[in-house]
């Protein structure tokens, strides 16, 4: 067995997740520096005129905005724990596409279904990653881990919607989880459909002279 040499150097081991974290942190600092103006105009999605160019920035950028340090820390802790293994498993580009898709879906549904309120925060992305991680080891059947996570997670969200009313976007959490489940199944099925690469053999025999 080869011994792994430990090096005292920083590794940017998960580019998409770490960049998302740093951008969210920067947005939070800018929000405090501008007394909330930055988040309200760029990183919180709500129904507005389609002629407003900032609307399209908010449609995707709302996942980077957070209302407070507690809101930020709660989301980022889960993001940094669950995100890197998912980026290693699925790849940086596919995971980024899944995150952008989740941001778009939650943003559009927020404007359509809840026109009198705003949405911000990475909760939808985090729950997308949680459901994605529950599909680890997927081989064509329905993973029991996914069923257990879905039952506990969706059950809690539905309970909060009905009984708690704590001003948390529980519906968008559910949407994020559904996006993660769909992304996981799509990635698994897509990878299984890829044809195996043909192995090329090179011949070292010289051509026969006629």
N, CA, C and O of each residue as an XYZ file, in Angstrom:
840
protein
N       0.833     -1.201      0.000
C       0.000      0.000      0.000
C       0.872      1.257      0.000
O       1.887      1.332      0.693
N       0.454      2.226     -0.786
C       1.214      3.463     -0.859
C       0.867      4.351      0.327
O      -0.298      4.480      0.702
N       1.868      4.945      0.898
C       1.649      5.859      2.002
C       1.307      7.247      1.470
O       1.956      7.756      0.556
N       0.291      7.840      2.053
C      -0.129      9.184      1.648
C       0.683     10.215      2.423
O       0.688     10.230      3.653
N       1.363     11.066      1.681
C       2.168     12.104      2.315
C       1.307     13.334      2.588
O       0.674     13.875      1.681
N       1.291     13.760      3.820
C       0.529     14.927      4.202
C       1.339     16.187      3.957
O       2.496     16.276      4.367
N       0.741     17.149      3.297
C       1.413     18.399      2.998
C       0.680     19.539      3.695
O      -0.550     19.593      3.702
N       1.444     20.432      4.271
C       0.859     21.578      4.963
C       0.582     22.692      3.959
O       1.237     23.735      3.968
N      -0.394     22.452      3.099
C      -0.788     23.448      2.117
C      -2.292     23.397      1.923
O      -2.914     22.341      2.039
N      -2.863     24.551      1.629
C      -4.311     24.633      1.458
C      -4.711     24.087      0.093
O      -4.047     24.347     -0.910
N      -5.798     23.332      0.065
C      -6.323     22.783     -1.176
C      -7.732     23.317     -1.414
O      -8.612     23.206     -0.560
N      -7.917     23.891     -2.577
C      -9.260     24.356     -2.965
C     -10.009     23.148     -3.505
O     -10.261     23.025     -4.704
N     -10.358     22.251     -2.570
C     -10.783     20.901     -2.937
C     -12.170     20.818     -3.557
O     -12.484     19.839     -4.234
N     -12.995     21.818     -3.339
C     -14.358     21.784     -3.870
C     -14.688     23.156     -4.467
O     -15.313     23.983     -3.803
N     -14.272     23.403     -5.717
C     -14.359     24.759     -6.301
C     -15.754     25.367     -6.278
O     -15.911     26.531     -5.910
N     -16.771     24.601     -6.665
C     -18.124     25.155     -6.742
C     -18.653     25.484     -5.353
O     -19.171     26.579     -5.131
N     -18.528     24.555     -4.422
C     -19.059     24.759     -3.074
C     -18.303     25.876     -2.356
O     -18.924     26.731     -1.723
N     -16.991     25.879     -2.443
C     -16.202     26.911     -1.761
C     -16.445     28.288     -2.365
O     -16.522     29.278     -1.637
N     -16.568     28.361     -3.690
C     -16.853     29.644     -4.335
C     -18.232     30.153     -3.929
O     -18.411     31.346     -3.685
N     -19.209     29.245     -3.856
C     -20.547     29.616     -3.401
C     -20.494     30.159     -1.981
O     -21.137     31.163     -1.673
N     -19.730     29.502     -1.117
C     -19.585     29.952      0.266
C     -18.962     31.345      0.327
O     -19.458     32.216      1.042
N     -17.890     31.558     -0.412
C     -17.195     32.853     -0.373
C     -18.063     33.970     -0.942
O     -18.056     35.086     -0.423
N     -18.812     33.677     -2.008
C     -19.702     34.688     -2.573
C     -20.818     35.038     -1.594
O     -21.184     36.205     -1.457
N     -21.355     34.034     -0.916
C     -22.404     34.291      0.084
C     -21.862     35.125      1.238
O     -22.545     36.015      1.746
N     -20.639     34.833      1.646
C     -20.015     35.607      2.718
C     -19.789     37.051      2.288
O     -20.020     37.980      3.062
N     -19.337     37.235      1.054
C     -19.128     38.580      0.527
C     -20.443     39.354      0.460
O     -20.493     40.533      0.811
N     -21.496     38.695      0.012
C     -22.804     39.344     -0.065
C     -23.285     39.776      1.312
O     -23.875     40.846      1.463
N     -23.029     38.941      2.316
C     -23.453     39.290      3.679
C     -22.700     40.512      4.189
O     -23.294     41.380      4.827
N     -21.398     40.591      3.916
C     -20.622     41.770      4.304
C     -21.120     43.021      3.569
O     -21.259     44.088      4.166
N     -21.387     42.871      2.255
C     -21.879     44.005      1.474
C     -23.252     44.446      1.952
O     -23.572     45.634      1.929
N     -24.062     43.490      2.384
C     -25.388     43.810      2.896
C     -25.287     44.679      4.145
O     -26.024     45.654      4.293
N     -24.380     44.324      5.031
C     -24.205     45.112      6.248
C     -23.577     46.470      5.944
O     -23.903     47.469      6.586
N     -22.681     46.501      4.966
C     -22.014     47.749      4.605
C     -22.989     48.726      3.951
O     -22.874     49.937      4.142
N     -23.952     48.206      3.178
C     -24.925     49.059      2.485
C     -26.240     49.171      3.245
O     -27.221     49.700      2.721
N     -26.262     48.673      4.480
C     -27.461     48.763      5.326
C     -28.663     48.068      4.679
O     -29.784     48.575      4.736
N     -28.426     46.921      4.073
C     -29.505     46.116      3.510
C     -29.851     46.405      2.067
O     -30.619     45.658      1.461
N     -29.304     47.474      1.493
C     -29.665     47.846      0.116
C     -29.241     46.774     -0.880
O     -30.008     46.431     -1.780
N     -28.023     46.239     -0.731
C     -27.482     45.280     -1.681
C     -28.340     44.020     -1.760
O     -28.671     43.557     -2.852
N     -28.693     43.477     -0.620
C     -29.501     42.255     -0.615
C     -30.888     42.498     -1.164
O     -31.400     41.685     -1.933
N     -31.501     43.594     -0.786
C     -32.865     43.885     -1.227
C     -32.956     44.050     -2.742
O     -33.943     43.635     -3.349
N     -31.953     44.642     -3.350
C     -32.014     44.945     -4.778
C     -31.365     43.893     -5.666
O     -31.641     43.847     -6.865
N     -30.494     43.035     -5.095
C     -29.772     42.081     -5.932
C     -29.883     40.627     -5.479
O     -29.756     39.717     -6.299
N     -30.117     40.397     -4.200
C     -30.014     39.039     -3.679
C     -31.242     38.616     -2.873
O     -31.131     37.857     -1.910
N     -32.396     39.108     -3.270
C     -33.666     38.689     -2.684
C     -34.701     38.749     -3.803
O     -34.968     39.819     -4.349
N     -35.286     37.596     -4.147
C     -36.180     37.558     -5.290
C     -37.621     37.819     -4.856
O     -38.086     37.297     -3.843
N     -38.309     38.630     -5.638
C     -39.716     38.944     -5.418
C     -40.297     39.395     -6.749
O     -39.563     39.758     -7.668
N     -41.621     39.369     -6.843
C     -42.257     39.734     -8.113
C     -42.039     41.204     -8.407
O     -42.292     42.063     -7.562
N     -41.572     41.484     -9.604
C     -41.366     42.863    -10.052
C     -41.490     42.893    -11.566
O     -41.761     41.869    -12.192
N     -41.298     44.038    -12.139
C     -41.440     44.191    -13.583
C     -40.394     43.376    -14.336
O     -39.222     43.354    -13.961
N     -40.824     42.715    -15.390
C     -39.896     41.950    -16.228
C     -38.958     42.855    -17.010
O     -37.952     42.395    -17.549
N     -39.285     44.151    -17.074
C     -38.425     45.111    -17.753
C     -37.257     45.554    -16.888
O     -36.323     46.199    -17.364
N     -37.323     45.200    -15.608
C     -36.248     45.560    -14.684
C     -35.100     44.562    -14.831
O     -35.272     43.387    -14.508
N     -33.918     45.004    -15.317
C     -32.802     44.064    -15.502
C     -32.331     43.433    -14.199
O     -31.801     42.322    -14.213
N     -32.515     44.116    -13.078
C     -32.100     43.561    -11.798
C     -32.957     42.362    -11.382
O     -32.541     41.547    -10.559
N     -34.161     42.265    -11.964
C     -35.031     41.128    -11.635
C     -34.368     39.813    -11.998
O     -34.487     38.829    -11.268
N     -33.669     39.794    -13.128
C     -33.047     38.557    -13.598
C     -31.813     38.204    -12.770
O     -31.451     37.034    -12.646
N     -31.178     39.219    -12.209
C     -30.080     38.955    -11.278
C     -30.621     38.360     -9.990
O     -30.058     37.407     -9.452
N     -31.715     38.925     -9.498
C     -32.341     38.412     -8.269
C     -32.881     36.998     -8.462
O     -32.905     36.205     -7.522
N     -33.315     36.685     -9.683
C     -33.899     35.375     -9.964
C     -32.915     34.242     -9.671
O     -33.309     33.150     -9.261
N     -31.623     34.522     -9.891
C     -30.590     33.531     -9.605
C     -29.801     33.871     -8.341
O     -29.376     32.979     -7.607
N     -29.609     35.160     -8.097
C     -28.742     35.582     -7.005
C     -29.351     35.489     -5.623
O     -28.651     35.678     -4.629
N     -30.641     35.201     -5.537
C     -31.289     35.162     -4.224
C     -30.714     34.067     -3.333
O     -30.823     34.154     -2.109
N     -30.102     33.039     -3.921
C     -29.539     31.945     -3.107
C     -28.263     32.384     -2.386
O     -27.804     31.702     -1.470
N     -27.696     33.509     -2.790
C     -26.479     34.015     -2.143
C     -26.791     34.970     -0.993
O     -25.915     35.253     -0.176
N     -28.005     35.462     -0.919
C     -28.361     36.422      0.121
C     -28.841     35.744      1.391
O     -29.468     34.686      1.346
N     -28.538     36.369      2.531
C     -28.988     35.835      3.829
C     -29.417     36.994      4.720
O     -28.858     38.089      4.660
N     -30.416     36.726      5.541
C     -31.004     37.777      6.357
C     -30.154     38.134      7.571
O     -30.234     39.256      8.072
N     -29.338     37.189      8.051
C     -28.546     37.429      9.258
C     -27.386     36.442      9.298
O     -27.280     35.544      8.463
N     -26.518     36.633     10.293
C     -25.400     35.716     10.470
C     -25.889     34.326     10.866
O     -25.313     33.328     10.434
N     -26.929     34.243     11.671
C     -27.474     32.937     12.056
C     -28.012     32.199     10.834
O     -27.775     31.004     10.660
N     -28.735     32.929      9.997
C     -29.263     32.355      8.758
C     -28.122     31.845      7.881
O     -28.190     30.745      7.334
N     -27.084     32.653      7.756
C     -25.926     32.293      6.944
C     -25.205     31.063      7.499
O     -24.905     30.133      6.751
N     -24.927     31.054      8.798
C     -24.168     29.959      9.410
C     -24.930     28.641      9.352
O     -24.333     27.593      9.103
N     -26.236     28.683      9.577
C     -27.035     27.456      9.527
C     -26.987     26.819      8.141
O     -26.876     25.600      8.014
N     -27.070     27.653      7.103
C     -27.027     27.117      5.742
C     -25.622     26.667      5.346
O     -25.450     25.608      4.743
N     -24.620     27.477      5.687
C     -23.267     27.186      5.239
C     -22.669     25.962      5.925
O     -21.855     25.255      5.331
N     -23.065     25.710      7.167
C     -22.558     24.530      7.862
C     -22.969     23.261      7.123
O     -22.141     22.380      6.891
N     -24.233     23.168      6.757
C     -24.708     22.006      6.013
C     -24.123     21.971      4.610
O     -23.779     20.904      4.102
N     -24.010     23.134      3.984
C     -23.460     23.207      2.631
C     -22.034     22.664      2.583
O     -21.691     21.898      1.683
N     -21.206     23.058      3.548
C     -19.800     22.650      3.554
C     -19.610     21.189      3.955
O     -18.584     20.585      3.644
N     -20.600     20.626      4.643
C     -20.513     19.215      5.029
C     -21.002     18.314      3.903
O     -20.351     17.324      3.570
N     -22.154     18.655      3.313
C     -22.774     17.789      2.311
C     -22.260     18.074      0.909
O     -22.173     17.162      0.087
N     -21.914     19.340      0.621
C     -21.574     19.737     -0.733
C     -20.326     19.104     -1.337
O     -20.412     18.560     -2.438
N     -19.162     19.145     -0.669
C     -17.947     18.598     -1.276
C     -18.030     17.138     -1.715
O     -17.566     16.823     -2.811
N     -18.601     16.222     -0.910
C     -18.731     14.841     -1.414
C     -19.600     14.744     -2.664
O     -19.339     13.917     -3.538
N     -20.637     15.588     -2.754
C     -21.491     15.563     -3.939
C     -20.759     16.122     -5.165
O     -20.951     15.642     -6.282
N     -19.928     17.132     -4.947
C     -19.148     17.676     -6.064
C     -18.114     16.662     -6.547
O     -17.853     16.558     -7.746
N     -17.534     15.924     -5.620
C     -16.574     14.884     -6.003
C     -17.269     13.752     -6.758
O     -16.702     13.192     -7.696
N     -18.479     13.418     -6.357
C     -19.206     12.300     -6.973
C     -19.728     12.661     -8.359
O     -19.569     11.885     -9.301
N     -20.351     13.832     -8.491
C     -21.015     14.189     -9.740
C     -20.182     15.090    -10.644
O     -20.464     15.200    -11.837
N     -19.163     15.733    -10.088
C     -18.359     16.655    -10.882
C     -18.797     18.091    -10.671
O     -19.957     18.357    -10.357
N     -17.868     19.012    -10.845
C     -18.141     20.425    -10.566
C     -19.173     21.018    -11.511
O     -20.102     21.697    -11.073
N     -19.016     20.766    -12.802
C     -19.928     21.370    -13.777
C     -21.352     20.859    -13.638
O     -22.272     21.676    -13.607
N     -21.591     19.533    -13.552
C     -22.976     19.064    -13.358
C     -23.598     19.579    -12.065
O     -24.778     19.930    -12.041
N     -22.806     19.627    -10.982
C     -23.359     20.117     -9.727
C     -23.716     21.592     -9.830
O     -24.745     22.022     -9.307
N     -22.874     22.367    -10.500
C     -23.169     23.787    -10.695
C     -24.459     23.958    -11.493
O     -25.276     24.824    -11.177
N     -24.643     23.140    -12.518
C     -25.883     23.203    -13.304
C     -27.090     22.875    -12.433
O     -28.139     23.507    -12.558
N     -26.943     21.885    -11.547
C     -28.038     21.538    -10.649
C     -28.368     22.664     -9.686
O     -29.540     22.904     -9.394
N     -27.364     23.351     -9.195
C     -27.578     24.461     -8.273
C     -28.237     25.644     -8.973
O     -29.143     26.271     -8.424
N     -27.774     25.951    -10.201
C     -28.369     27.048    -10.969
C     -29.825     26.733    -11.304
O     -30.687     27.608    -11.224
N     -30.095     25.480    -11.679
C     -31.457     25.068    -11.987
C     -32.359     25.200    -10.767
O     -33.490     25.671    -10.876
N     -31.860     24.783     -9.606
C     -32.641     24.892     -8.366
C     -32.926     26.345     -8.031
O     -34.038     26.684     -7.628
N     -31.923     27.213     -8.195
C     -32.119     28.645     -7.947
C     -33.188     29.219     -8.870
O     -34.030     30.003     -8.433
N     -33.158     28.834    -10.134
C     -34.136     29.337    -11.101
C     -35.545     28.860    -10.767
O     -36.489     29.650    -10.777
N     -35.687     27.570    -10.472
C     -37.012     27.011    -10.189
C     -37.612     27.650     -8.942
O     -38.770     28.068     -8.953
N     -36.826     27.728     -7.859
C     -37.350     28.325     -6.630
C     -37.661     29.802     -6.809
O     -38.637     30.309     -6.255
N     -36.826     30.495     -7.585
C     -37.074     31.915     -7.828
C     -38.348     32.157     -8.612
O     -39.136     33.038     -8.266
N     -38.557     31.380     -9.666
C     -39.759     31.537    -10.493
C     -41.011     31.188     -9.692
O     -42.000     31.919     -9.741
N     -40.976     30.073     -8.954
C     -42.142     29.677     -8.167
C     -42.463     30.681     -7.068
O     -43.630     30.900     -6.742
N     -41.430     31.289     -6.497
C     -41.660     32.307     -5.480
C     -42.438     33.482     -6.060
O     -43.375     33.983     -5.439
N     -42.045     33.918     -7.253
C     -42.715     35.060     -7.880
C     -44.129     34.720     -8.307
O     -45.017     35.570     -8.245
N     -44.348     33.481     -8.740
C     -45.660     33.078     -9.237
C     -46.632     32.794     -8.092
O     -47.780     33.235     -8.122
N     -46.167     32.057     -7.084
C     -47.060     31.583     -6.027
C     -47.154     32.517     -4.830
O     -48.174     32.554     -4.143
N     -46.080     33.277     -4.582
C     -46.057     34.155     -3.399
C     -45.650     35.570     -3.828
O     -44.547     36.015     -3.510
N     -46.517     36.271     -4.536
C     -46.162     37.573     -5.113
C     -45.964     38.680     -4.093
O     -45.377     39.713     -4.415
N     -46.437     38.489     -2.873
C     -46.355     39.559     -1.876
C     -45.252     39.335     -0.847
O     -45.241     39.988      0.196
N     -44.334     38.430     -1.124
C     -43.229     38.183     -0.198
C     -41.952     37.939     -0.984
O     -41.990     37.690     -2.189
N     -40.819     38.012     -0.292
C     -39.527     37.803     -0.932
C     -38.885     36.519     -0.444
O     -39.282     35.958      0.577
N     -37.887     36.060     -1.185
C     -37.176     34.831     -0.852
C     -35.685     35.064     -0.972
O     -35.219     35.619     -1.967
N     -34.933     34.647      0.030
C     -33.481     34.701     -0.046
C     -32.896     33.590      0.811
O     -33.547     33.084      1.725
N     -31.666     33.220      0.506
C     -30.992     32.196      1.293
C     -30.690     30.943      0.487
O     -31.309     30.681     -0.545
N     -29.726     30.175      0.979
C     -29.266     28.968      0.291
C     -29.984     27.713      0.760
O     -29.524     26.607      0.478
N     -31.096     27.853      1.465
C     -31.788     26.691      2.007
C     -32.225     25.726      0.911
O     -32.095     24.513      1.071
N     -32.741     26.249     -0.197
C     -33.160     25.392     -1.299
C     -31.997     24.594     -1.858
O     -32.146     23.414     -2.176
N     -30.825     25.238     -1.982
C     -29.629     24.556     -2.467
C     -29.197     23.488     -1.472
O     -28.842     22.377     -1.865
N     -29.226     23.820     -0.195
C     -28.805     22.870      0.840
C     -29.686     21.636      0.837
O     -29.181     20.515      0.901
N     -31.006     21.828      0.762
C     -31.904     20.678      0.767
C     -31.824     19.897     -0.533
O     -32.094     18.696     -0.555
N     -31.453     20.572     -1.620
C     -31.187     19.855     -2.860
C     -30.004     18.911     -2.681
O     -30.039     17.773     -3.148
N     -28.949     19.386     -2.000
C     -27.764     18.562     -1.754
C     -28.062     17.424     -0.779
O     -27.526     16.325     -0.920
N     -28.917     17.690      0.210
C     -29.278     16.639      1.173
C     -29.995     15.483      0.471
O     -29.660     14.320      0.694
N     -30.971     15.796     -0.368
C     -31.680     14.742     -1.081
C     -30.761     14.061     -2.087
O     -30.885     12.861     -2.332
N     -29.843     14.822     -2.667
C     -28.881     14.243     -3.602
C     -27.976     13.244     -2.899
O     -27.667     12.184     -3.443
N     -27.552     13.586     -1.689
C     -26.675     12.677     -0.940
C     -27.403     11.412     -0.517
O     -26.776     10.365     -0.356
N     -28.721     11.491     -0.333
C     -29.482     10.308      0.070
C     -29.573      9.285     -1.054
O     -29.964      8.140     -0.826
N     -29.210      9.696     -2.271
C     -29.233      8.787     -3.416
C     -27.888      8.114     -3.640
O     -27.694      7.459     -4.664
N     -26.953      8.262     -2.702
C     -25.639      7.637     -2.840
C     -25.800      6.122     -2.957
O     -26.539      5.499     -2.195
N     -25.093      5.548     -3.926
C     -25.178      4.112     -4.134
C     -26.371      3.687     -4.966
O     -26.684      2.498     -5.044
N     -27.048      4.656     -5.595
C     -28.202      4.344     -6.430
C     -27.793      3.442     -7.589
O     -26.847      3.750     -8.314
N     -28.504      2.326     -7.767
C     -28.154      1.372     -8.827
C     -29.376      0.924     -9.619
O     -29.375     -0.164    -10.194
N     -30.398      1.734     -9.654
C     -31.574      1.417    -10.451
C     -32.837      1.243     -9.637
O     -33.931      1.467    -10.155
N     -32.721      0.847     -8.367
C     -33.887      0.703     -7.505
C     -34.179      1.985     -6.758
O     -33.678      3.047     -7.130
N     -34.979      1.905     -5.715
C     -35.303      3.060     -4.881
C     -34.546      2.912     -3.566
O     -34.877      2.037     -2.766
N     -33.529      3.758     -3.324
C     -32.734      3.627     -2.096
C     -33.575      3.845     -0.838
O     -34.363      4.788     -0.763
N     -33.401      2.974      0.135
C     -34.120      3.118      1.406
C     -33.703      4.404      2.108
O     -34.516      5.049      2.771
N     -32.425      4.774      1.959
C     -31.952      6.023      2.579
C     -32.720      7.224      2.055
O     -33.045      8.141      2.808
N     -33.006      7.213      0.764
C     -33.753      8.321      0.182
C     -35.177      8.364      0.738
O     -35.703      9.440      1.024
N     -35.796      7.196      0.888
C     -37.155      7.152      1.422
C     -37.205      7.663      2.859
O     -38.127      8.386      3.235
N     -36.205      7.284      3.661
C     -36.179      7.730      5.054
C     -35.942      9.236      5.147
O     -36.620      9.933      5.902
N     -34.972      9.731      4.370
C     -34.690     11.175      4.381
C     -35.900     11.948      3.879
O     -36.263     12.976      4.450
N     -36.525     11.459      2.814
C     -37.693     12.141      2.262
C     -38.838     12.171      3.269
O     -39.497     13.198      3.427
N     -39.082     11.041      3.957
C     -40.174     10.979      4.927
C     -39.937     11.949      6.086
O     -40.845     12.676      6.488
N     -38.705     11.955      6.623
C     -38.398     12.837      7.751
C     -38.356     14.296      7.319
O     -38.912     15.169      7.985
N     -37.696     14.547      6.206
C     -37.489     15.922      5.746
C     -38.787     16.561      5.258
O     -39.161     17.644      5.710
N     -39.472     15.885      4.331
C     -40.708     16.455      3.808
C     -41.789     16.506      4.884
O     -42.605     17.427      4.917
N     -41.785     15.508      5.759
C     -42.757     15.526      6.852
C     -42.579     16.734      7.756
O     -43.555     17.365      8.162
N     -41.327     17.053      8.069
C     -41.069     18.218      8.913
C     -41.482     19.509      8.221
O     -42.054     20.399      8.850
N     -41.191     19.613      6.919
C     -41.538     20.826      6.184
C     -43.049     21.016      6.113
O     -43.546     22.129      6.288
N     -43.784     19.930      5.855
C     -45.250     20.028      5.797
C     -45.816     20.397      7.170
O     -46.749     21.193      7.269
N     -45.249     19.819      8.217
C     -45.690     20.151      9.572
C     -45.471     21.637      9.865
O     -46.345     22.299     10.425
N     -44.294     22.161      9.481
C     -43.996     23.575      9.719
C     -44.939     24.485      8.937
O     -45.353     25.534      9.431
N     -45.275     24.075      7.708
C     -46.190     24.877      6.891
C     -47.565     24.981      7.551
O     -48.181     26.047      7.559
N     -48.038     23.863      8.103
C     -49.395     23.815      8.654
C     -49.479     24.410     10.059
O     -50.409     25.155     10.369
N     -48.510     24.079     10.900
C     -48.659     24.389     12.325
C     -47.726     25.483     12.856
O     -48.081     26.163     13.819
N     -46.550     25.672     12.258
C     -45.550     26.558     12.868
C     -45.676     27.986     12.392
O     -45.735     28.911     13.202
N     -45.719     28.180     11.060
C     -45.786     29.529     10.488
C     -44.637     30.407     11.016
O     -44.862     31.489     11.558
N     -43.392     29.908     10.842
C     -42.233     30.621     11.395
C     -41.520     31.504     10.374
O     -40.361     31.874     10.564
N     -42.222     31.838      9.289
C     -41.685     32.737      8.270
C     -40.488     32.130      7.541
O     -39.663     32.860      6.992
N     -40.390     30.819      7.533
C     -39.360     30.128      6.770
C     -40.004     29.597      5.501
O     -41.130     29.101      5.530
N     -39.285     29.701      4.382
C     -39.866     29.310      3.097
C     -39.861     27.793      2.978
O     -39.090     27.227      2.203
N     -40.718     27.144      3.743
C     -40.739     25.679      3.762
C     -41.109     25.090      2.410
O     -40.590     24.045      2.019
N     -42.004     25.758      1.701
C     -42.402     25.249      0.395
C     -41.205     25.206     -0.548
O     -41.060     24.257     -1.319
N     -40.340     26.229     -0.494
C     -39.174     26.262     -1.355
C     -38.124     25.244     -0.909
O     -37.328     24.770     -1.720
N     -38.128     24.912      0.378
C     -37.266     23.826      0.838
C     -37.691     22.524      0.166
O     -36.848     21.750     -0.288
N     -38.987     22.288      0.105
C     -39.498     21.083     -0.538
C     -39.138     21.079     -2.023
O     -38.755     20.047     -2.574
N     -39.264     22.234     -2.660
C     -38.908     22.336     -4.079
C     -37.423     22.030     -4.279
O     -37.052     21.325     -5.218
N     -36.578     22.560     -3.394
C     -35.154     22.268     -3.483
C     -34.872     20.780     -3.341
O     -34.047     20.226     -4.069
N     -35.556     20.135     -2.404
C     -35.392     18.699     -2.231
C     -35.828     17.919     -3.453
O     -35.168     16.954     -3.837
N     -36.930     18.319     -4.072
C     -37.402     17.657     -5.284
C     -36.423     17.846     -6.435
O     -36.219     16.935     -7.237
N     -35.816     19.031     -6.517
C     -34.806     19.277     -7.554
C     -33.597     18.366     -7.355
O     -33.050     17.830     -8.319
N     -33.182     18.192     -6.096
C     -32.061     17.307     -5.812
C     -32.367     15.869     -6.172
O     -31.517     15.172     -6.727
N     -33.579     15.414     -5.859
C     -33.984     14.051     -6.198
C     -34.004     13.852     -7.707
O     -33.505     12.846     -8.210
N     -34.580     14.809     -8.432
C     -34.644     14.714     -9.890
C     -33.248     14.735    -10.495
O     -32.954     13.978    -11.420
N     -32.381     15.608     -9.967
C     -31.017     15.707    -10.480
C     -30.254     14.404    -10.245
O     -29.507     13.956    -11.115
N     -30.441     13.794     -9.070
C     -29.758     12.548     -8.755
C     -30.185     11.417     -9.668
O     -29.342     10.672    -10.168
N     -31.481     11.278     -9.890
C     -31.978     10.221    -10.768
C     -31.548     10.465    -12.218
O     -31.173      9.529    -12.924
N     -31.603     11.716    -12.653
C     -31.191     12.035    -14.021
C     -29.716     11.711    -14.230
O     -29.346     11.119    -15.244
N     -28.872     12.101    -13.271
C     -27.432     11.850    -13.395
C     -27.132     10.358    -13.420
O     -26.297      9.896    -14.198
N     -27.827      9.601    -12.555
C     -27.593      8.159    -12.503
C     -28.022      7.480    -13.798
O     -27.287      6.653    -14.339
N     -29.203      7.823    -14.296
C     -29.699      7.208    -15.519
C     -28.878      7.636    -16.729
O     -28.633      6.839    -17.634
N     -28.456      8.894    -16.741
C     -27.661      9.410    -17.858
C     -26.304      8.724    -17.917
O     -25.818      8.403    -19.001
N     -25.691      8.498    -16.764
C     -24.378      7.849    -16.729
C     -24.474      6.389    -17.168
O     -23.534      5.861    -17.762
N     -25.605      5.731    -16.881
C     -25.774      4.333    -17.263
C     -26.030      4.176    -18.757
O     -25.775      3.116    -19.329
N     -26.536      5.234    -19.386
C     -26.822      5.161    -20.820
C     -25.602      5.452    -21.678
O     -25.622      5.194    -22.882
N     -24.537      5.988    -21.081
C     -23.347      6.310    -21.862
C     -22.710      5.035    -22.393
O     -22.491      4.083    -21.643
N     -22.416      5.019    -23.675
C     -21.784      3.819    -24.225
C     -20.358      3.680    -23.730
O     -19.651      4.669    -23.538
N     -19.952      2.458    -23.530
C     -18.576      2.216    -23.086
C     -17.593      2.591    -24.183
O     -17.818      2.308    -25.360
N     -16.510      3.227    -23.786
C     -15.504      3.650    -24.745
C     -14.748      2.437    -25.281
O     -14.321      1.564    -24.525
N     -14.597      2.405    -26.592
C     -13.871      1.302    -27.207
C     -12.384      1.430    -26.898
O     -11.828      2.528    -26.907
N     -11.754      0.305    -26.627
C     -10.326      0.300    -26.324
C      -9.554      0.129    -27.613
O      -9.765     -0.832    -28.352
N      -8.679      1.044    -27.875
C      -7.880      0.991    -29.091
C      -6.592      0.229    -28.837
O      -5.887      0.476    -27.859
N      -6.300     -0.699    -29.732
C      -5.079     -1.469    -29.634
C      -4.157     -1.059    -30.773
O      -4.572     -0.967    -31.928
N      -2.929     -0.821    -30.433
C      -1.947     -0.461    -31.451
C      -1.081     -1.663    -31.758
O      -0.656     -2.377    -30.850
N      -0.824     -1.884    -33.001
C      -0.032     -3.033    -33.418
C       1.404     -2.614    -33.641
O       1.673     -1.587    -34.263
N       2.301     -3.395    -33.143
C       3.730     -3.094    -33.305
C       4.348     -3.917    -34.429
O       5.540     -3.813    -34.716
N       3.484     -4.761    -35.078
C       4.016     -5.572    -36.166
C       4.223     -4.736    -37.411
O       3.384     -3.899    -37.745
N       5.282     -4.945    -38.072
C       5.556     -4.193    -39.306
C       4.742     -4.773    -40.444
O       4.400     -5.956    -40.440
N       4.442     -3.950    -41.396
C       3.659     -4.401    -42.536
C       4.456     -5.393    -43.387
O       5.666     -5.258    -43.571
N       3.737     -6.385    -43.893
C       4.394     -7.365    -44.745
C       4.609     -6.795    -46.124
O       3.747     -6.107    -46.670
N       5.731     -7.077    -46.667
C       6.016     -6.631    -48.021
C       5.440     -7.615    -49.021
O       5.631     -8.827    -48.920
N       4.742     -7.064    -49.975
C       4.160     -7.922    -51.012
C       5.208     -8.214    -52.110
O       4.912     -8.921    -53.074
